């Protein structure tokens, strides 16, 4: 199963608000990346109410979750992005990487790479490679030019982001502005912390299935499932909104003219009985019935490990 060209054009036009998809260039790719981060949320809510044997998605579920703006975790959102871009006519292959490789030993993060687009910053390069990652709990403001790194993005919702290569591995690094401090991340010098790494070896998204089945474990909960995680970067905004457990997080600035916007972040503890209404306020494409049915398991896990839920 795949997305047809007509379905892809209709989705990009009607759901992402991008009318012109005729020029398959870097400008269009970056528009799609930014719109997906806004309209297709990163969220693990639905996994709490999904039988274990169905937590890793089929390609049909990936397509449905994307086209309906349901969203999901990396395997859903990034696999959908790869299928969407292919349907539009981009030259795409999928890869996989690992989070915080100090404590992770297997690939568990699916992404995609677009080949052959002209790079205005390197117009003579004929073998360009642009990483697309719209499936994690941090903003990636555009396609990453892997053919010319190290590459630093401008401050993004208050976050410093850098991509670099050490040996044959590429690394995503954070420095200032990261609202979640992970002691297991790699310290890579000059204040940069490694968040995940990968190599440029094509891999089918199903290659991460065995690892993610364990990652999606609820009873007992894995590190990833011990609390609720939701993320989106609203279109035309300078801030990211996220839930990590009971914490409603904003990082960045609500006003693009705010002085010192790169320093701003806000965290608010939401009472359990107020979680559903606040989640739907900031994530309107979520299914309210699915959310309501998942809340008992979500709250049970957070009550079992409250310190962990509030600190990560």
NORQUILIN-V334166 format. One record per residue. N is the residue number from 1. RES is the residue in three letters. D_FIRST is the distance of its C-alpha to the first C-alpha in Angstrom with 1 decimal. Layout:
n=<N,N>
res=<RES,RES>
d_first=<D_FIRST,D_FIRST>
This chain:
n=<1,2,3,4,5,6,7,8,9,10,11,12,13,14,15,16,17,18,19,20,21,22,23,24,25,26,27,28,29,30,31,32,33,34,35,36,37,38,39,40,41,42,43,44,45,46,47,48,49,50,51,52,53,54,55,56,57,58,59,60,61,62,63,64,65,66,67,68,69,70,71,72,73,74,75,76,77,78,79,80,81,82,83,84,85,86,87,88,89,90,91,92,93,94,95,96,97,98,99,100,101,102,103,104,105,106,107,108,109,110,111,112,113,114,115,116,117,118,119,120,121,122,123,124,125,126,127,128,129,130,131,132,133,134,135,136,137,138,139,140,141,142,143,144,145,146,147,148,149,150,151,152,153,154,155,156,157,158,159,160,161,162,163,164,165,166,167,168,169,170,171,172,173,174,175,176,177,178,179,180,181,182,183,184,185,186,187,188,189,190,191,192,193,194,195,196,197,198,199,200,201,202,203,204,205,206,207,208,209,210,211,212,213,214,215,216,217,218,219,220,221,222,223,224,225,226,227,228,229,230,231,232,233,234,235,236,237,238,239,240,241,242,243,244,245,246,247,248,249,250,251,252,253,254,255,256,257,258,259,260,261,262,263,264,265,266,267,268,269,270,271,272,273,274,275,276,277,278,279,280,281,282,283,284,285,286,287,288,289,290,291,292,293,294,295,296,297,298,299,300,301,302,303,304,305,306,307,308,309,310,311,312>
res=<UNK,UNK,UNK,UNK,UNK,UNK,UNK,UNK,UNK,UNK,UNK,UNK,UNK,UNK,UNK,UNK,UNK,UNK,UNK,UNK,UNK,UNK,UNK,UNK,UNK,UNK,UNK,UNK,UNK,UNK,UNK,UNK,UNK,UNK,UNK,UNK,UNK,UNK,UNK,UNK,UNK,UNK,UNK,UNK,UNK,UNK,UNK,UNK,UNK,UNK,UNK,UNK,UNK,UNK,UNK,UNK,UNK,UNK,UNK,UNK,UNK,UNK,UNK,UNK,UNK,UNK,UNK,UNK,UNK,UNK,UNK,UNK,UNK,UNK,UNK,UNK,UNK,UNK,UNK,UNK,UNK,UNK,UNK,UNK,UNK,UNK,UNK,UNK,UNK,UNK,UNK,UNK,UNK,UNK,UNK,UNK,UNK,UNK,UNK,UNK,UNK,UNK,UNK,UNK,UNK,UNK,UNK,UNK,UNK,UNK,UNK,UNK,UNK,UNK,UNK,UNK,UNK,UNK,UNK,UNK,UNK,UNK,UNK,UNK,UNK,UNK,UNK,UNK,UNK,UNK,UNK,UNK,UNK,UNK,UNK,UNK,UNK,UNK,UNK,UNK,UNK,UNK,UNK,UNK,UNK,UNK,UNK,UNK,UNK,UNK,UNK,UNK,UNK,UNK,UNK,UNK,UNK,UNK,UNK,UNK,UNK,UNK,UNK,UNK,UNK,UNK,UNK,UNK,UNK,UNK,UNK,UNK,UNK,UNK,UNK,UNK,UNK,UNK,UNK,UNK,UNK,UNK,UNK,UNK,UNK,UNK,UNK,UNK,UNK,UNK,UNK,UNK,UNK,UNK,UNK,UNK,UNK,UNK,UNK,UNK,UNK,UNK,UNK,UNK,UNK,UNK,UNK,UNK,UNK,UNK,UNK,UNK,UNK,UNK,UNK,UNK,UNK,UNK,UNK,UNK,UNK,UNK,UNK,UNK,UNK,UNK,UNK,UNK,UNK,UNK,UNK,UNK,UNK,UNK,UNK,UNK,UNK,UNK,UNK,UNK,UNK,UNK,UNK,UNK,UNK,UNK,UNK,UNK,UNK,UNK,UNK,UNK,UNK,UNK,UNK,UNK,UNK,UNK,UNK,UNK,UNK,UNK,UNK,UNK,UNK,UNK,UNK,UNK,UNK,UNK,UNK,UNK,UNK,UNK,UNK,UNK,UNK,UNK,UNK,UNK,UNK,UNK,UNK,UNK,UNK,UNK,UNK,UNK,UNK,UNK,UNK,UNK,UNK,UNK,UNK,UNK,UNK,UNK,UNK,UNK,UNK,UNK,UNK,UNK,UNK,UNK,UNK,UNK,UNK,UNK,UNK,UNK>
d_first=<0.0,3.8,7.2,9.3,12.8,14.5,12.7,13.6,17.1,17.7,16.8,19.0,21.7,21.8,21.0,22.1,25.0,24.4,25.3,25.4,22.4,23.8,25.4,23.0,25.7,26.7,28.0,24.7,23.0,25.7,25.5,21.8,22.6,25.6,23.9,21.1,24.0,25.6,23.1,20.5,22.9,23.0,23.8,24.1,25.5,22.7,22.9,26.4,25.3,22.2,22.9,23.0,20.4,17.8,18.9,16.5,13.2,9.9,6.9,6.7,10.4,10.4,8.9,11.3,14.1,14.0,13.9,16.6,18.7,18.8,18.6,19.0,20.3,19.5,16.4,14.8,16.4,16.4,12.8,12.0,14.6,13.3,9.9,12.2,14.8,12.7,11.6,15.3,16.4,17.7,18.0,16.6,16.6,16.4,19.5,21.1,24.7,27.1,29.1,32.9,33.1,36.6,35.3,31.7,31.2,27.5,24.6,23.1,22.0,18.7,19.1,18.2,20.4,20.6,22.7,25.2,26.1,29.8,31.7,34.7,36.4,36.1,35.8,36.8,33.9,31.5,29.3,28.3,25.9,25.0,23.8,21.6,22.1,21.4,21.0,24.5,27.6,29.4,29.0,28.0,29.3,27.4,25.8,28.0,29.6,29.5,31.4,34.5,35.2,36.9,35.5,36.8,35.2,37.8,38.5,35.4,36.2,39.2,37.4,38.2,35.1,35.4,33.2,35.1,34.9,37.0,36.9,33.3,31.9,31.0,32.2,31.7,35.1,36.7,40.4,42.0,40.4,38.1,38.6,37.6,39.7,38.2,40.9,38.6,37.3,38.7,41.7,41.3,44.5,45.9,44.5,40.9,38.8,35.6,32.7,30.0,29.7,27.2,27.2,25.3,23.5,19.8,18.1,14.6,14.2,14.4,17.9,19.4,18.4,21.8,23.7,21.9,22.2,25.9,25.8,24.4,27.2,29.3,32.1,33.8,32.1,31.0,32.3,29.1,29.2,33.0,32.7,30.5,29.0,27.8,27.8,27.4,29.3,30.1,29.9,33.3,34.8,36.7,35.9,33.1,33.0,32.0,32.8,33.7,35.1,37.8,38.2,37.1,37.0,37.5,37.8,38.9,40.9,40.5,42.7,41.9,45.7,46.7,48.9,47.6,44.1,42.9,44.9,43.8,41.9,42.2,41.5,42.2,42.3,40.8,42.3,40.0,40.7,39.8,36.4,34.2,35.8,35.8,32.2,31.2,33.7,32.1,28.4,28.1,24.3,24.4,24.3,28.0,27.6,25.3,27.9,30.8,29.5,28.8,32.2,34.4,32.5,32.5,36.2,37.1,35.7,37.4,40.7,40.5,40.4,41.7,43.1,39.8,37.9,40.3,40.8,37.4>
